[in-house]
Amino acid sequence: MIHPTAIVEPGAQLGAGCEIMAYAVVTKHCVLGDRVVVHPFAVIGGDPQYLKFDRASETGVRIGAGTILREQVTINRSIHPGKATVVGENCFFMAGSHAGHDCEVGANVVLANAALLAGHVRVGDHTFLGGGAAVHQFCRIGESVMVAGHAAITRDVPHFTMVAERDDLIGFNVVGLKRRGFSRAAIAELKAAFHDVYHTPGNVREVAARRLASTVFASAESKRFLEFFAGGTRSFARPRRADKDAENPSD
């Protein structure tokens, strides 16, 4: 049903069961999957916040089926002709959250209120970003990562971990993996791989590459964790230093 006061561009097409609420803006540059819900004052497919952008460029936004975009969410279209900013299936963007141009967000991702993704950020499946968390451009956030509220992320965050404050890797996301149904054996091996990579002296990329080549860790989950360190252009979030903990004994 289309309300008589709605303004709809001729030829616009939405997936089955989509709901676009009053005062929401969905531009011609968007493709929405089935059952996508867009709440009031969201702007989906707006121009990227990039000073050199040519507004005539044919770029877009793709939203996966079942995703919910709450009030005042903004998702900008790509800066590259023929490309799109992508949000996967069954995501939940809470009020005021933002995905900049050329982001790639996986499936079942939650952005809490006012969480912000700069341009070119990649977020893995089943990841949660707490309220007010902000991610620097070109960062990668892995699969099943828990990002604390108000965190400032300027480095890549490996799969299955938890991060807080400024790039502080505070542990392994055991609760999240249990909720996804990971086996005890898989979780135990992942924890061992995490400890090995981060507590072996040397460059973490090189340590991870050696462990991957040695087949010490055989599970598919551990291999995904180790493979993460081979990609990206930024450095990696690191475990919180002991001296920092001593300065904040109540943390």
Phi and psi in degrees as a GROMACS rama.xvg file:
@    title "Ramachandran Plot"
@    xaxis  label "Phi"
@    yaxis  label "Psi"
@TYPE xy
-112.975  121.811  ILE-2
-65.0838  141.931  HIS-3
-62.4898  -19.222  PRO-4
-90.6831  -5.24173  THR-5
-72.1607  146.296  ALA-6
-106.807  113.955  ILE-7
-124.07  125.543  VAL-8
-68.2034  136.267  GLU-9
-55.0072  135.537  PRO-10
87.789  -4.05808  GLY-11
-63.1947  139.814  ALA-12
-133.485  136.495  GLN-13
-123.183  155.876  LEU-14
-65.4868  163.477  GLY-15
-61.6452  136.646  ALA-16
77.0898  11.3754  GLY-17
-70.3918  151.216  CYS-18
-132.778  119.036  GLU-19
-110.763  111.2  ILE-20
-81.4071  170.054  MET-21
-56.6238  140.558  ALA-22
72.0764  1.69095  TYR-23
-77.0649  150.593  ALA-24
-120.736  121.288  VAL-25
-122.939  112.859  VAL-26
-79.1301  170.753  THR-27
-66.0504  -10.7101  LYS-28
-85.7257  3.69801  HIS-29
-104.937  149.434  CYS-30
-124.733  118.339  VAL-31
-109.253  129.588  LEU-32
-72.9914  -178.078  GLY-33
-62.9904  143.409  ASP-34
65.7392  20.7496  ARG-35
-73.569  136.351  VAL-36
-118.116  126.452  VAL-37
-118.098  117.672  VAL-38
-86.1208  169.537  HIS-39
-55.4572  141.128  PRO-40
70.502  6.45697  PHE-41
-71.948  148.59  ALA-42
-126.834  110.192  VAL-43
-113.361  123.027  ILE-44
90.4654  15.888  GLY-45
-67.7265  164.508  GLY-46
-60.8784  145.096  ASP-47
-65.8826  151.264  PRO-48
-86.5857  73.537  GLN-49
-142.141  115.594  TYR-50
-61.8825  -28.9655  LEU-51
-91.6466  7.80481  LYS-52
-69.3286  135.643  PHE-53
-92.6789  110.897  ASP-54
-63.8341  -16.0285  ARG-55
-79.722  -8.93379  ALA-56
-62.5524  136.696  SER-57
-85.4231  87.7038  GLU-58
-126.8  171.179  THR-59
-156.88  -169.658  GLY-60
-135.76  136.874  VAL-61
-120.704  128.216  ARG-62
-116.63  127.087  ILE-63
-74.7799  160.843  GLY-64
-58.3877  141.865  ALA-65
78.1313  4.1132  GLY-66
-78.6681  142.727  THR-67
-116.037  126.905  ILE-68
-117.131  111.09  LEU-69
-83.5404  -172.956  ARG-70
-56.7564  135.923  GLU-71
62.842  20.2274  GLN-72
-69.2221  140.925  VAL-73
-127.299  130.755  THR-74
-131.527  113.758  ILE-75
-88.97  147.725  ASN-76
-76.3178  164.956  ARG-77
-63.958  158.411  SER-78
-94.1886  -6.33573  ILE-79
-106.51  126.402  HIS-80
-52.9367  132.266  PRO-81
82.0109  -1.23079  GLY-82
-107.053  167.844  LYS-83
-141.861  147.887  ALA-84
-76.3715  135.221  THR-85
-124.765  131.103  VAL-86
-121.6  130.666  VAL-87
-78.2548  -170.418  GLY-88
-76.0872  148.913  GLU-89
56.0184  36.9658  ASN-90
-88.1904  162.45  CYS-91
-135.63  107.007  PHE-92
-99.733  110.493  PHE-93
-76.2989  172.697  MET-94
-54.2816  134.198  ALA-95
78.1507  3.5798  GLY-96
-79.6886  161.726  SER-97
-144.322  136.951  HIS-98
-121.819  117.862  ALA-99
-75.2199  177.628  GLY-100
-58.6132  140.274  HIS-101
67.5784  18.3055  ASP-102
-70.3039  151.876  CYS-103
-126.648  106.298  GLU-104
-108.033  129.588  VAL-105
-73.5699  -164.744  GLY-106
-88.4419  152.544  ALA-107
58.7863  37.2807  ASN-108
-97.6839  139.773  VAL-109
-117.433  127.106  VAL-110
-109.975  115.15  LEU-111
-73.3916  176.812  ALA-112
-51.1784  130.353  ASN-113
63.9683  17.6211  ALA-114
-70.3536  140.96  ALA-115
-128.789  127.807  LEU-116
-112.373  119.753  LEU-117
-72.6159  179.1  ALA-118
-62.859  147.644  GLY-119
67.1411  17.6975  HIS-120
-78.9405  141.812  VAL-121
-116.509  131.87  ARG-122
-126.071  127.583  VAL-123
-78.0015  167.607  GLY-124
-57.696  148.722  ASP-125
62.5773  26.3697  HIS-126
-96.8959  148.585  THR-127
-123.211  128.194  PHE-128
-111.473  122.306  LEU-129
-70.4857  166.807  GLY-130
-57.8146  134.095  GLY-131
74.73  2.49228  GLY-132
-67.7011  143.99  ALA-133
-131.121  134.532  ALA-134
-118.876  127.3  VAL-135
-66.8939  152.878  HIS-136
-58.4478  145.613  GLN-137
69.96  5.01165  PHE-138
-74.9263  152.979  CYS-139
-113.603  129.267  ARG-140
-111.383  122.084  ILE-141
-73.6004  -172.385  GLY-142
-74.5193  141.541  GLU-143
51.7374  43.8285  SER-144
-95.7165  142.548  VAL-145
-109.944  113.792  MET-146
-103.175  123.354  VAL-147
-69.6465  156.429  ALA-148
-59.2957  142.501  GLY-149
64.7638  12.9856  HIS-150
-67.8974  148.937  ALA-151
-114.694  109.222  ALA-152
-105.844  115.497  ILE-153
-120.623  0.473686  THR-154
-128.473  167.231  ARG-155
-71.3534  142.299  ASP-156
-116.717  115.614  VAL-157
-64.5037  159.371  PRO-158
-50.0706  147.798  HIS-159
66.4991  24.5495  PHE-160
-118.601  175.184  THR-161
-124.14  138.733  MET-162
-136.642  145.609  VAL-163
-145.086  171.61  ALA-164
48.4574  -129.028  GLU-165
-105.01  92.2727  ARG-166
61.9453  24.9156  ASP-167
-85.7181  111.61  ASP-168
-79.5477  109.208  LEU-169
-100.882  2.68188  ILE-170
152.726  -167.591  GLY-171
-105.541  138.387  PHE-172
-83.4082  66.0861  ASN-173
-62.5714  -43.9179  VAL-174
-60.6498  -44.9524  VAL-175
-61.8904  -38.4468  GLY-176
-70.7951  -37.3481  LEU-177
-63.0227  -41.1096  LYS-178
-65.3748  -28.2885  ARG-179
-82.9238  -5.86856  ARG-180
89.0004  17.0551  GLY-181
-63.3568  142.496  PHE-182
-71.9799  159.38  SER-183
-59.9581  -39.8059  ARG-184
-63.7885  -42.3823  ALA-185
-64.7472  -42.056  ALA-186
-65.4933  -41.3926  ILE-187
-62.9156  -41.8368  ALA-188
-69.294  -38.171  GLU-189
-61.8111  -43.1166  LEU-190
-61.7614  -39.748  LYS-191
-65.1637  -40.4372  ALA-192
-65.7735  -41.9868  ALA-193
-58.9072  -48.4699  PHE-194
-62.8758  -41.4056  HIS-195
-63.4479  -48.693  ASP-196
-62.9312  -42.4675  VAL-197
-90.7794  -9.58786  TYR-198
-119.324  6.62167  HIS-199
-92.8266  127.583  THR-200
-58.1352  142.269  PRO-201
121.027  -178.492  GLY-202
-70.4048  130.577  ASN-203
-65.3034  -34.4776  VAL-204
-60.954  -44.0916  ARG-205
-70.3913  -39.1168  GLU-206
-62.3607  -47.2697  VAL-207
-61.8896  -40.207  ALA-208
-64.1467  -40.7032  ALA-209
-65.4679  -43.141  ARG-210
-65.3328  -37.412  ARG-211
-66.208  -40.1876  LEU-212
-71.4905  -28.437  ALA-213
-81.3963  -11.5555  SER-214
58.2936  24.5611  THR-215
-60.9116  -38.4632  VAL-216
-107.872  114.878  PHE-217
-102.079  -18.6538  ALA-218
-69.866  154.531  SER-219
-61.9369  -36.3018  ALA-220
-66.3648  -42.6482  GLU-221
-66.243  -37.4522  SER-222
-64.4621  -40.3109  LYS-223
-62.0791  -41.9529  ARG-224
-60.0946  -47.2685  PHE-225
-68.6754  -37.0479  LEU-226
-65.4073  -26.265  GLU-227
-56.5754  -35.2081  PHE-228
-73.1282  -10.7806  PHE-229
-84.5181  -13.1957  ALA-230
-106.164  -179.678  GLY-231
78.4489  170.645  GLY-232
-120.037  -5.84107  THR-233
-102.507  168.368  ARG-234
-76.6129  -179.369  SER-235
-113.908  146.479  PHE-236
-58.486  143.926  ALA-237
-122.962  155.574  ARG-238
-58.5517  146.962  PRO-239
-58.8023  133.772  ARG-240
-73.5073  148.844  ARG-241
-61.7026  -37.5648  ALA-242
-67.2737  -29.9941  ASP-243
-71.2992  -38.5436  LYS-244
-62.4232  -37.4258  ASP-245
-65.3797  -30.8453  ALA-246
-74.252  -21.5444  GLU-247
-127.848  68.5942  ASN-248
-64.3035  -17.4204  PRO-249
-86.011  -8.66484  SER-250
